[in-house]
């Protein structure tokens, strides 16, 4: 009767959850709509670039441009304003579908997702400098790794401004800002660079991942969410929410898998800012990260002054970021990948999986082999734990007798039970030890699967085509036999085949463990496989694969340890 009541209570709880979600769905938070406006005015720090995109620059977005063609990216630089506003990644598609469009990192102003990069100068005094409406002249018709291009503009007052552009075989542009002074007097200028995004990416935010403006100043990572940047920027003078002066560093805007960032000359002191400005028609906002030299650059009469910066815009491939960090001395560039506070565990786990994938050619197989390695690493601890649990299983009849003997005295039951454990040399908490020590590994693996571009769209076998996404099958439409999507009713109504397998392996493992002495706790433990099946149903398939395989290994390991301990009854008596 108690079991029937428990089942009814669980069914009613699930029903209440479904009804609540359906009835109150319209009141729950939803992603903000993507603004399509692009005319913005963003104020920087003192001397910083003032406008993120003027009306003249928006109108010029369809004007002449310099094509860019590299092995891993293509796009263009608009010659009016010298704006990087079109970068497409050749090796990445939006979805796993073969005809899916390529991922676009930078988008033109006036488009649905305006995001762009610009380099320029702020004058000291009455010097005429290039602006948004300046039409630059290109020295060649296309920018490739083999053909650098120089953009030039003469201000008509004796100064020639140049942007010497080059691109490598991956995702890095090099921009050399030069000023040639043909006048008879020295000129002072503040070189600057900025990354601007005129929209907030659609999709829910999550605590497991940071996306938005970020940078490294004085060897410290600074992250500013879109929400806090907007809130602080609206209250601050000039929209500047954060500003810090630092020798070198880098600054930009990151997504889950993509990054656009500027890393200036690391020997020069810069002021980095993160700011927010409203669109002129009030329909949206622009988020800007920028660098400007802390001190003006002096161009002597008849001399040339230059400043070199690196512009990264592409996929956050860990090995590529590490290589750029080493090659150009960019501090903590790898932190663009959000490995989190447990990076001392997360990053080694990533490298282990990446190495195994290079050997096996499949990240799913890499996860399987990695799990075996983890089990071997914690084998001594698991051996101690399983031996203790085997002893607990054998003394269950004695515990049951104690409960019957002292059924009206719970304190006495607890006292006698602990005395029995002490006499039998049993640690009742030992069963939790393997799980506790593996919790950091579990969460670190979750982080790796969720955030790294290497795991994106990585297939396994069969129906699992993307280990970074949940199992696409669903029990509630009979795995596709019924043409109906149950998640339109509730996201809870999604349980794929792999989570079901995981739940079954958890049930097998549970049958080898001794039941808790408390009948209420024992009843709760019986439903743990079902609860975890629902909990992990919408987790990345790679994580569910790890959990299922880990459970199977634990079952075999526990059975073997019990038999080696001379406890065949504990292994055979388990009702599997």
Rosetta blueprint (number, residue, H / E / L):
1 X L
2 X H
3 X H
4 X H
5 X H
6 X H
7 X H
8 X H
9 X H
10 X H
11 X H
12 X H
13 X H
14 X H
15 X H
16 X H
17 X H
18 X H
19 X H
20 X H
21 X H
22 X H
23 X H
24 X H
25 X H
26 X H
27 X H
28 X L
29 X L
30 X L
31 X L
32 X L
33 X L
34 X L
35 X L
36 X L
37 X L
38 X L
39 X L
40 X E
41 X L
42 X L
43 X L
44 X L
45 X L
46 X L
47 X L
48 X L
49 X L
50 X L
51 X L
52 X L
53 X E
54 X L
55 X H
56 X H
57 X H
58 X H
59 X H
60 X H
61 X H
62 X H
63 X L
64 X L
65 X E
66 X E
67 X E
68 X E
69 X E
70 X L
71 X L
72 X L
73 X E
74 X E
75 X E
76 X E
77 X E
78 X E
79 X L
80 X E
81 X L
82 X L
83 X E
84 X E
85 X E
86 X E
87 X E
88 X E
89 X E
90 X E
91 X E
92 X E
93 X E
94 X L
95 X L
96 X L
97 X L
98 X L
99 X L
100 X L
101 X L
102 X E
103 X E
104 X E
105 X E
106 X E
107 X E
108 X L
109 X L
110 X L
111 X L
112 X L
113 X L
114 X L
115 X E
116 X E
117 X E
118 X E
119 X E
120 X E
121 X E
122 X E
123 X E
124 X L
125 X L
126 X L
127 X L
128 X L
129 X L
130 X L
131 X L
132 X L
133 X L
134 X L
135 X E
136 X L
137 X E
138 X E
139 X L
140 X L
141 X L
142 X E
143 X E
144 X E
145 X L
146 X L
147 X E
148 X L
149 X E
150 X E
151 X E
152 X E
153 X E
154 X E
155 X L
156 X L
157 X L
158 X L
159 X E
160 X E
161 X E
162 X E
163 X E
164 X E
165 X E
166 X E
167 X E
168 X L
169 X L
170 X L
171 X L
172 X E
173 X E
174 X E
175 X E
176 X E
177 X E
178 X E
179 X E
180 X E
181 X E
182 X L
183 X L
184 X L
185 X L
186 X L
187 X E
188 X E
189 X E
190 X E
191 X E
192 X E
193 X E
194 X E
195 X E
196 X E
197 X E
198 X L
199 X L
200 X L
201 X L
202 X L
203 X L
204 X L
205 X L
206 X E
207 X L
208 X L
209 X E
210 X L
211 X L
212 X E
213 X E
214 X E
215 X E
216 X E
217 X E
218 X L
219 X L
220 X E
221 X E
222 X E
223 X E
224 X E
225 X L
226 X H
227 X H
228 X H
229 X H
230 X H
231 X H
232 X H
233 X H
234 X H
235 X H
236 X L
237 X H
238 X H
239 X H
240 X E
241 X E
242 X E
243 X E
244 X E
245 X E
246 X E
247 X E
248 X L
249 X L
250 X E
251 X E
252 X E
253 X E
254 X E
255 X L
256 X L
257 X L
258 X E
259 X E
260 X E
261 X E
262 X E
263 X E
264 X E
265 X L
266 X L
267 X L
268 X L
269 X E
270 X E
271 X E
272 X E
273 X E
274 X E
275 X E
276 X E
277 X E
278 X E
279 X E
280 X L
281 X L
282 X L
283 X L
284 X L
285 X E
286 X E
287 X E
288 X E
289 X E
290 X E
291 X E
292 X E
293 X E
294 X L
295 X L
296 X L
297 X E
298 X E
299 X E
300 X L
301 X L
302 X L
303 X L
304 X E
305 X E
306 X E
307 X E
308 X E
309 X E
310 X E
311 X E
312 X E
313 X E
314 X E
315 X E
316 X L
317 X L
318 X H
319 X H
320 X H
321 X H
322 X H
323 X H
324 X H
325 X H
326 X H
327 X H
328 X H
329 X L
330 X L
331 X L
332 X L
333 X H
334 X H
335 X H
336 X H
337 X L
338 X L
339 X L
340 X L
341 X L
342 X L
343 X H
344 X H
345 X H
346 X H
347 X H
348 X H
349 X H
350 X H
351 X H
352 X H
353 X H
354 X H
355 X H
356 X H
357 X H
358 X H
359 X H
360 X H
361 X L
362 X L
363 X H
364 X H
365 X H
366 X H
367 X H
368 X H
369 X H
370 X H
371 X H
372 X H
373 X H
374 X H
375 X H
376 X H
377 X H
378 X L
379 X H
380 X H
381 X H
382 X H
383 X H
384 X H
385 X H
386 X H
387 X H
388 X H
389 X H
390 X H
391 X H
392 X H
393 X H
394 X H
395 X L
396 X H
397 X H
398 X H
399 X H
400 X H
401 X H
402 X H
403 X H
404 X H
405 X H
406 X L
407 X L
408 X L
409 X L
410 X H
411 X H
412 X H
413 X H
414 X H
415 X H
416 X H
417 X H
418 X H
419 X H
420 X H
421 X H
422 X H
423 X H
424 X L
425 X L
426 X L
427 X L
428 X L
429 X L
430 X H
431 X H
432 X H
433 X H
434 X H
435 X H
436 X H
437 X H
438 X H
439 X H
440 X H
441 X H
442 X H
443 X H
444 X H
445 X H
446 X H
447 X H
448 X H
449 X H
450 X H
451 X H
452 X L
453 X H
454 X H
455 X H
456 X L
457 X L
458 X L
459 X L
460 X L
461 X L
462 X L
463 X L
464 X L
465 X L
466 X L
467 X L
468 X L
469 X L
470 X L
471 X L
472 X L
473 X L
474 X L
475 X H
476 X H
477 X H
478 X L
479 X L
480 X L
481 X L
482 X L
483 X L
484 X L
485 X L
486 X H
487 X H
488 X H
489 X L
490 X L
491 X L
492 X L
493 X L
494 X L
495 X L
496 X L
497 X H
498 X H
499 X H
500 X H
501 X H
502 X H
503 X H
504 X H
505 X H
506 X H
507 X H
508 X H
509 X H
510 X H
511 X H
512 X H
513 X L
514 X L
515 X L
516 X L
517 X L
518 X L
519 X H
520 X H
521 X H
522 X H
523 X H
524 X H
525 X H
526 X H
527 X L
528 X H
529 X H
530 X H
531 X H
532 X H
533 X H
534 X H
535 X H
536 X H
537 X L
538 X L
539 X L
540 X L
541 X H
542 X H
543 X H
544 X H
545 X H
546 X H
547 X H
548 X H
549 X H
550 X H
551 X H
552 X H
553 X H
554 X H
555 X H
556 X H
557 X H
558 X H
559 X H
560 X H
561 X H
562 X H
563 X H
564 X H
565 X L
566 X L
567 X L
568 X H
569 X H
570 X H
571 X H
572 X H
573 X L
574 X L
575 X L
576 X L
